[in-house]
Amino acid sequence: MPTFQSIEALDRGNIIETQNRPIIVHASDLNFYYCKYHNLVGTAHRLFKEFLIASFLDCWQFNHAPFSLIQVLPEHIPPDLTIPRNRFEVPCFGLQKLEDVFDLNQVSEDILVGTRNKKVLKADVLKLAFFDIWVANEDRHLNNYNILYKLIGGQYRLYPIDHEACFNSQNLENGLVQITYEDSLIYSSFFSKLFKINEFKNIENLKQSFYLCTLSCRQNLNQYLQNIPPEWNVNLQGKETELNQFLLTDEWFEECWHTFLEFLQYFAA
């Protein structure tokens, strides 16, 4: 994967004032990117998770913005930026800024729910709900969807973003545990507005397609890991072992499928 460079000075007005304060960077491919940078000394665990899970989205056939590695040049870091210069010493994870995409929240969710043709949207939501259980994402729920949406061919499609809370908000060394119902998309008002309780009679038909997505992740894992920049100080061999031991197993998939069905039962109760 190519690493693009910044081509103009960063602007403190382009800092997104969320927890990790990503910043918009104009890159050498002439696109703008929302960039997350390495906050701490040592391994860039957050950036690794962002990159890996964004790569997995292809295997699951989710729509997503292109992502790249972005190197901010020292001459483009102004002294009044309010982000320390050393945060940009290693490549950033950059998510390309797209046109005509919008943030899903408790206000805008009614726009999607109100459309007539929701077949593709519902399929995306069910798949994303399971995906979050599978990667143990604890930060896509009622108060924080981390989803963009776009109208494509007359139907709304979802773009999952922000994956650093995957693996139970940890680094995978200690394995994985199931997320709670309250931390799942199934618990959200968006899900309850979109689905009726009698719509899950044929839910078992999804199991095989979801399993094939996990197999695709397993088959492509080595390729994805080879794209991780050495500056992030990730032990790639160790991460590959952990991923194959804890995430990419049939046992974990079956456990996640059971949790998925259980959460749907909670929803229908």
C-alpha positions as CSV (number, residue, x, y, z in Angstrom):
1,M,0.0,0.0,0.0
2,P,1.4,3.4,-0.9
3,T,2.1,6.1,1.7
4,F,0.9,9.5,0.7
5,Q,2.4,12.7,2.0
6,S,0.8,15.9,3.2
7,I,1.0,18.7,0.6
8,E,-0.1,21.7,2.6
9,A,0.1,23.0,6.2
10,L,-2.3,21.4,8.7
11,D,-5.0,23.7,10.0
12,R,-6.1,23.5,13.7
13,G,-9.6,24.3,12.4
14,N,-9.6,20.9,10.7
15,I,-9.2,19.0,14.0
16,I,-12.3,16.9,14.8
17,E,-13.0,17.5,18.5
18,T,-13.7,13.9,19.4
19,Q,-11.8,11.8,21.9
20,N,-8.8,11.2,19.8
21,R,-8.9,14.5,17.8
22,P,-8.3,13.3,14.2
23,I,-7.3,15.9,11.7
24,I,-8.1,16.4,8.1
25,V,-5.0,16.2,5.9
26,H,-4.6,17.2,2.2
27,A,-2.5,14.4,0.7
28,S,-0.3,13.9,-2.3
29,D,-3.0,11.9,-4.2
30,L,-5.0,15.2,-4.0
31,N,-7.6,13.7,-1.7
32,F,-8.4,14.8,1.8
33,Y,-8.1,12.3,4.7
34,Y,-9.4,12.1,8.3
35,C,-6.1,11.1,9.9
36,K,-5.6,9.4,13.2
37,Y,-2.1,9.5,14.6
38,H,0.0,7.6,17.2
39,N,-0.6,9.1,20.7
40,L,1.8,7.0,22.8
41,V,5.3,5.7,22.7
42,G,5.7,2.1,21.6
43,T,3.3,0.0,19.5
44,A,0.5,1.9,17.6
45,H,-2.2,-0.5,18.7
46,R,-5.1,1.8,17.9
47,L,-3.8,2.5,14.3
48,F,-3.2,-1.2,13.8
49,K,-6.8,-2.0,14.7
50,E,-8.2,0.7,12.5
51,F,-6.1,-0.6,9.6
52,L,-6.8,-4.3,10.1
53,I,-10.6,-3.9,10.6
54,A,-10.9,-1.5,7.7
55,S,-9.2,-4.2,5.6
56,F,-11.6,-6.8,6.8
57,L,-14.5,-4.7,5.6
58,D,-13.7,-5.8,2.1
59,C,-14.0,-9.5,3.0
60,W,-17.5,-8.7,4.5
61,Q,-18.5,-6.7,1.4
62,F,-19.3,-3.5,3.3
63,N,-19.2,-0.2,1.6
64,H,-16.3,1.8,3.1
65,A,-14.2,4.9,2.3
66,P,-10.7,4.2,0.8
67,F,-8.0,4.3,3.5
68,S,-4.2,4.9,3.2
69,L,-1.1,5.6,5.2
70,I,-0.5,9.4,5.4
71,Q,2.9,10.8,6.3
72,V,2.6,14.4,7.5
73,L,5.8,16.3,6.6
74,P,7.5,18.4,9.4
75,E,7.1,21.6,7.4
76,H,3.4,21.2,7.4
77,I,3.0,21.2,11.2
78,P,2.3,24.7,12.5
79,P,3.5,25.6,16.0
80,D,-0.1,26.5,17.1
81,L,-1.7,23.2,16.0
82,T,-2.4,22.0,19.6
83,I,-1.3,18.5,18.5
84,P,2.3,17.7,19.5
85,R,4.6,17.4,16.6
86,N,5.9,14.0,17.6
87,R,2.5,12.5,17.0
88,F,3.2,12.7,13.3
89,E,6.7,11.1,13.3
90,V,5.1,7.8,12.1
91,P,2.5,7.4,9.3
92,C,-1.1,8.2,10.2
93,F,-4.1,6.0,9.4
94,G,-6.1,8.1,6.9
95,L,-9.7,7.6,5.9
96,Q,-10.6,9.4,2.7
97,K,-13.2,12.1,3.0
98,L,-16.1,11.3,0.7
99,E,-18.7,13.5,-0.8
100,D,-22.5,13.1,-0.1
101,V,-22.0,10.9,3.0
102,F,-23.7,11.7,6.2
103,D,-23.4,10.7,9.9
104,L,-26.0,8.3,11.3
105,N,-27.3,9.5,14.6
106,Q,-30.6,9.4,16.5
107,V,-31.9,12.3,14.4
108,S,-30.9,11.1,10.9
109,E,-31.8,7.5,11.5
110,D,-35.4,8.4,10.7
111,I,-34.4,9.4,7.2
112,L,-33.2,5.8,6.5
113,V,-36.0,4.1,8.3
114,G,-38.6,6.2,6.4
115,T,-37.5,4.9,2.9
116,R,-39.7,2.5,1.1
117,N,-37.0,0.0,-0.2
118,K,-35.1,-1.1,2.8
119,K,-34.1,-4.6,1.8
120,V,-30.4,-3.9,1.2
121,L,-30.3,-1.6,4.3
122,K,-31.7,-4.3,6.5
123,A,-29.2,-6.8,5.2
124,D,-26.3,-4.3,5.9
125,V,-27.6,-3.7,9.4
126,L,-27.9,-7.4,10.3
127,K,-24.5,-8.1,8.9
128,L,-22.9,-5.2,10.7
129,A,-24.6,-6.3,14.0
130,F,-23.0,-9.7,13.7
131,F,-19.6,-8.3,12.5
132,D,-19.4,-6.1,15.6
133,I,-20.0,-9.2,17.8
134,W,-17.4,-11.1,15.9
135,V,-14.7,-8.4,16.2
136,A,-15.8,-7.6,19.8
137,N,-16.5,-3.9,19.0
138,E,-17.7,-2.2,22.1
139,D,-18.3,1.2,20.6
140,R,-21.2,0.9,18.1
141,H,-24.4,1.3,20.0
142,L,-27.3,3.6,20.8
143,N,-25.3,6.6,21.7
144,N,-22.5,6.2,19.2
145,Y,-23.2,4.6,15.9
146,N,-19.9,5.2,14.1
147,I,-21.7,4.8,10.8
148,L,-21.9,7.0,7.7
149,Y,-24.6,6.5,5.1
150,K,-25.0,7.4,1.5
151,L,-27.8,7.1,-1.1
152,I,-26.7,4.8,-3.9
153,G,-29.0,3.7,-6.7
154,G,-32.1,4.7,-4.7
155,Q,-31.1,2.8,-1.6
156,Y,-29.2,3.8,1.5
157,R,-25.9,2.0,2.1
158,L,-23.9,2.0,5.3
159,Y,-20.2,2.9,5.8
160,P,-18.8,1.6,9.1
161,I,-16.1,3.7,10.6
162,D,-14.0,4.0,13.8
163,H,-12.8,0.5,14.7
164,E,-10.3,1.1,17.6
165,A,-12.7,-0.3,20.2
166,C,-12.6,-3.7,18.6
167,F,-11.1,-6.7,20.5
168,N,-12.9,-5.5,23.6
169,S,-11.1,-2.2,23.4
170,Q,-7.8,-4.0,24.1
171,N,-4.9,-5.4,22.1
172,L,-6.0,-9.1,21.7
173,E,-3.2,-10.6,23.8
174,N,-5.7,-11.8,26.4
175,G,-8.2,-13.2,23.9
176,L,-11.8,-12.1,23.3
177,V,-15.0,-12.1,25.3
178,Q,-18.5,-11.4,24.0
179,I,-19.8,-7.8,24.0
180,T,-22.9,-7.0,26.0
181,Y,-26.4,-6.6,24.5
182,E,-26.3,-2.9,25.4
183,D,-23.1,-2.5,23.5
184,S,-24.6,-4.0,20.3
185,L,-26.3,-2.4,17.4
186,I,-29.3,-4.6,18.0
187,Y,-30.0,-2.7,21.2
188,S,-30.2,0.7,19.4
189,S,-33.2,2.8,18.5
190,F,-32.2,2.5,14.8
191,F,-32.5,-1.3,14.9
192,S,-35.8,-1.2,16.7
193,K,-37.3,1.3,14.2
194,L,-35.9,-0.7,11.2
195,F,-37.1,-4.2,12.1
196,K,-40.2,-5.8,13.4
197,I,-40.0,-8.6,15.9
198,N,-41.3,-11.2,13.4
199,E,-38.6,-10.6,10.7
200,F,-36.0,-13.2,11.9
201,K,-37.7,-16.4,11.1
202,N,-35.2,-17.3,8.3
203,I,-32.2,-15.8,10.1
204,E,-30.3,-19.1,10.0
205,N,-29.9,-18.6,6.3
206,L,-27.3,-15.9,7.0
207,K,-25.0,-18.1,9.0
208,Q,-23.2,-19.7,6.0
209,S,-22.7,-16.3,4.2
210,F,-21.2,-14.8,7.4
211,Y,-19.0,-17.8,7.9
212,L,-17.6,-17.4,4.4
213,C,-16.8,-13.8,5.2
214,T,-14.7,-14.9,8.2
215,L,-12.9,-17.4,5.9
216,S,-12.0,-14.6,3.5
217,C,-10.5,-12.7,6.4
218,R,-8.5,-15.7,7.4
219,Q,-7.2,-16.2,3.8
220,N,-6.3,-12.6,3.4
221,L,-4.8,-12.0,6.8
222,N,-1.2,-12.3,5.9
223,Q,-1.6,-9.9,3.0
224,Y,-3.2,-7.3,5.2
225,L,-0.5,-7.6,7.8
226,Q,2.2,-7.0,5.3
227,N,0.7,-3.6,4.7
228,I,1.3,-2.5,8.3
229,P,4.1,0.1,8.4
230,P,7.2,-0.9,10.4
231,E,7.1,2.5,12.1
232,W,4.0,1.3,14.1
233,N,6.2,-1.3,15.9
234,V,3.7,-4.1,15.6
235,N,4.9,-7.6,16.2
236,L,3.3,-8.9,13.0
237,Q,4.1,-12.6,13.7
238,G,2.7,-12.3,17.2
239,K,-0.5,-10.6,15.9
240,E,-1.0,-13.2,13.3
241,T,-0.7,-15.9,15.9
242,E,-3.2,-14.1,18.2
243,L,-5.7,-13.5,15.4
244,N,-5.6,-17.1,14.3
245,Q,-5.9,-18.3,17.9
246,F,-8.7,-16.0,19.2
247,L,-10.6,-14.4,16.3
248,L,-10.3,-16.6,13.1
249,T,-11.5,-19.8,14.6
250,D,-14.6,-21.9,14.1
251,E,-15.2,-22.0,17.8
252,W,-15.3,-18.2,18.1
253,F,-17.6,-17.9,15.1
254,E,-20.0,-20.4,16.7
255,E,-19.9,-18.5,20.0
256,C,-20.6,-15.2,18.2
257,W,-23.5,-16.7,16.2
258,H,-25.1,-18.0,19.4
259,T,-24.7,-14.4,20.9
260,F,-26.2,-12.9,17.8
261,L,-29.3,-15.2,18.0
262,E,-29.5,-14.5,21.7
263,F,-29.5,-10.7,21.2
264,L,-32.2,-11.0,18.5
265,Q,-34.3,-12.9,21.1
266,Y,-33.8,-10.1,23.6
267,F,-34.9,-7.7,20.9
268,A,-38.0,-9.7,20.1
269,A,-39.0,-10.3,23.8
